[in-house]
Amino acid sequence: MSRFLFVVPPLVGHINPTIGVAARLKADGHEVGWVGPTAALAALFDVNAAFLPSDRPLPEFQVAGRPPQLRGFASLKFLWEEFLVPLADTMVALVDAAVDEFRPDALLVDQQALAGALVAERRDIPWATSATTSAELLQPLAEMPKVAAWLDDLLAGLRQRHGSPTATHDLRFSPHGVLAFSTEELVGPVDGKIVFVGPSINARPDSTSLPELDGRPVVLVSLGTANAEAGEKFLRTAIEALAEMPDYQGVVVDPTGEVTDVRRVPQLALLPRCAVVVCHAGHNTVCETLSHGVPLVVAPIRDDQPIVAQQVVDAGAGVRVRFGRVTADQLRAAITEALDHAEGARRIQRSFASAGGAGAAANWLSELAATRTSGLKR
Amino acid sequence: MTTTEASRDVVFAEIAGMLRTVLAELGVDDVEIDEGTSFNEDLELESIDLVTLTALISERWGEPVNLAEFLADKDLDEVIALKVGDLVDFVVTALARAGG
């Protein structure tokens, strides 16, 4: 049996898919420890989860809040310079302490928790990348070498400060392999050592009750957990669009409570009732929706979302609209058009069902740990 | 009006048309575009939209106007600051160089 250290950023969407993988590993008799979750995120885990290092309280990372109006390349710059690189600098000491205490046979490192990649290469421990979103797999900066060079410089700086001077791989892609929680049917062809396992959707505890449903097919509008500040205008537009669609019941989720009083919904329980889901193209919401064969209207805001949105459109599983600019008439037309994309959504649903999910990821990881040679320095 | 100004107006109109095509595919058909309009902040164009625009430009003007090369030469801050007028400048210059 092996010990696995999961290194994650303090981001719900990046943690959720790995929780199911950890559960499968533990069910198979392995041990799993976590580094990266903050106190605020502890509720995502079961009560027996082992947070490391165990001799101190869960961290509270001091990170700059991202201005909600940032988009596109301005947002990319902020994400890396103000969030991911400082996060890695801060987390390295925690990962080192966790490795000292837990002595893992392998690490699973989120693509945005680079501290795990740095410690693994420096201490020569096998590690896999966890690509909880599939956007990076498509190398979106390939056409812009000067922008790619900016990112390469940031990564090289991290390696110089914390990594192995002899390593040459891209820190975002483990040479041992990259677990991708999607399928090639949705992502399209990619290069590299990518292991597509499909979405890992755990039956997470959710005490939220369903909103009152009246029997009409539901159009669910949700911008996920990370976009409340930027979303008010979009949600108001959605309400206006749905007001003139009497055949459907609109459920508009607003975590702030400013626009509707539906602050949360049990998304997995609600999806079987949905005809269309309107969302920000966050990877997890998209995967959960397509796992139910429900087509999408995607209004990407930033980060990986424009790329995930394009995957949905290319797969024939939905329609893209402009988050900041769409009008009620346009959104209504997009929802109507999306209803015709159910077959594309069901095609992705079938690919997800056959990919193996968390179980396939757990099996692949246990093989990675088992094939580890005994001569590695620790 | 000089020849250069005339062709600059034509290029601007064509590029604005292409941008409207890209935006229309995204359900946006009511946007004001002038030379000071920013790709990132005003139009909210993402890198994948620039790929579409590159294809439209190459369809219209062919070999001499290579937007991919233009973008390849930009660093991150230049990409963030990119305005419609910069693209018009580039196309006008490229066409002039090609003798067009």
Interface residues (C-beta under 8 A of the other chain):
Chain A: R71 G72 F73 A74 L76 K77 P140 L141 E143 M144 P145 K146 V147 A149 W150 P300 P306 I307 Q310 V319 R320 V321 R322 F323 G324 R325 V326 T327 Q330 L331 A333 A334
Chain B: L23 E25 L26 G27 V28 D29 D30 V31 F39 N40 E41 E44 L45 E46 S47 I48 D49 V51 A68 L71 A72 D73 K74 D75 L76 D77 E78 V79 I80
